[in-house]
Amino acid sequence: MKTVPFTKEEIEEAAKTYPTPFYVYDEAGIRKNAQAVKEAFSWNPGFREYFAVKATPNPFLINILREYGCGTDCSSMTELMLSNAMDIPGEEIMFSSNDTPAEDFAYAAKIGATINLDDFTHISFLEETLGYIPKTISFRYNPGGFYSLSNGIMDNPGDSKYGLTKEQLMRGYKILKKKGVERFGLHAFLVSNTTGNDYYPTLAGTLFELAVEIKQETGVELSFINLSGGVGIPYKPEDHPADIKVVGEGVRKVYEKILVPAGLDNVAIYTEMGRFMMGPYGYLVTKAIHEKHIYKEYIGVDACAVNLMRPAMYGAYHHITVLGKEKKRKDHEYDIVGSLCENNDKFAVDRMLPKIDMGDYLAIHDAGAHGFAMGYNYNGKLKCAELLMKEDHSFEMIRRAETPKDYFATFDGFDIYKKLTKE
Ligand SMILES: *Cc1c(COP(=O)(O)O)cnc(C)c1O
């Protein structure tokens, strides 16, 4: 059963200060999980989780992860800027981007972030941009074809835009070695939102065997292998969470089987998890404001797809708890909808829930990663606030809601907000 870490009364109290909709992040949950990740890989002295900033780009939340040794993984200039402003040292910043603009590479190099190249041609692009090649470089690998795990989950790297082929990798390492690179890395992200404990150990096996081949063929001994993101979370009540301790042990076994005998026993393991670090610990809290009875039963809430677009975009399931009615029978079938002029603006379709009354608060689960971050402003909708529920259950606002002034701020030469407020 999926539960929420707060009560209806706590949310009602918070809503007096911060109008709905808002995000709530559960600090206790974030900390417990970050500690478990740290322990699961503690067998590897060089281990570091580089939190994928794009999942939840909030410095207050990232600062909590910093206490557990996490760095950041950035996909863009602004994410690099955020990491730099947080005084994160360059060695603790990964830059895993693709189709990268020259100025992003320049900024990453300036702050000393580790650059993870997505393509063979980026070697010369980087060198032309910077006038040199940094001493540490990583490559992103794409094995092509299909990639399957023992539980049947599969993805199609052959159809994905990311990474270098194996042949390009081998040539790339040789070139970088000639150019004086001293620390080499290997990265791959092959399957997203995997359930079960199988993905990282399977991927590690693939990358560790490749590391041995790289050593044999090019003489390059990798310093780090980056398993990237992709560890999933249980969105549905019947899904099972990954046991990160079992995952870490699984990686250790293949490390000892493949890398250690090949003399590669100093390789640091890196991860770039986003979803697993934050997903389950963020909730979108919204209020029921309309009920509509036509050919189906609709509940209209004050949040919409701009606050959380995964259901609209992927048809993703997000569990919903009607606060204060946790123990009531789920004997009503509803579509839970937002106000966008888009019929896919539905948080849930044909969902069995307890009877919802106007003014009820709904908590939409597992919105802590790729939730707020994917927000947009369609229909002139504004982004909502983010709140941190601390371990003592007090609430702190860690990002204010957007205002119309923010929304109108980029029309240089036509100050809409000033005009309206003068009248
Ligand atoms: C999105 C992304 C991640 C994080 O993925 P999760 O599924 O959230 O763990 C990590 N690395 C790269 C390069 C990504 O693009």
The ligand as an SDF file (V2000), in Angstrom:
LIG
                    3D

 15 15  0  0  0  0  0  0  0  0999 V2000
   18.1410   11.7180  -17.2150 C   0  0  0  0  0  0  0  0  0  0  0  0
   19.5310   11.2880  -16.9960 C   0  0  0  0  0  0  0  0  0  0  0  0
   19.9300   10.7410  -15.7710 C   0  0  0  0  0  0  0  0  0  0  0  0
   18.9700   10.4590  -14.6520 C   0  0  0  0  0  0  0  0  0  0  0  0
   18.0820    9.4630  -14.9980 O   0  0  0  0  0  0  0  0  0  0  0  0
   17.0730    8.8250  -13.9340 P   0  0  0  0  0  0  0  0  0  0  0  0
   16.2280    7.9130  -14.7470 O   0  0  0  0  0  0  0  0  0  0  0  0
   16.3080    9.9750  -13.3550 O   0  0  0  0  0  0  0  0  0  0  0  0
   17.8590    8.1280  -12.9070 O   0  0  0  0  0  0  0  0  0  0  0  0
   21.2600   10.4320  -15.6160 C   0  0  0  0  0  0  0  0  0  0  0  0
   22.1680   10.6400  -16.5950 N   0  0  0  0  0  0  0  0  0  0  0  0
   21.8170   11.1680  -17.7780 C   0  0  0  0  0  0  0  0  0  0  0  0
   22.8610   11.3780  -18.8150 C   0  0  0  0  0  0  0  0  0  0  0  0
   20.4870   11.4960  -18.0310 C   0  0  0  0  0  0  0  0  0  0  0  0
   20.1410   11.9920  -19.2220 O   0  0  0  0  0  0  0  0  0  0  0  0
  1  2  1  0
  2  3  1  0
  2 14  2  0
  3  4  1  0
  3 10  2  0
  4  5  1  0
  5  6  1  0
  6  7  2  0
  6  8  1  0
  6  9  1  0
 10 11  1  0
 11 12  2  0
 12 13  1  0
 12 14  1  0
 14 15  1  0
M  END
$$$$
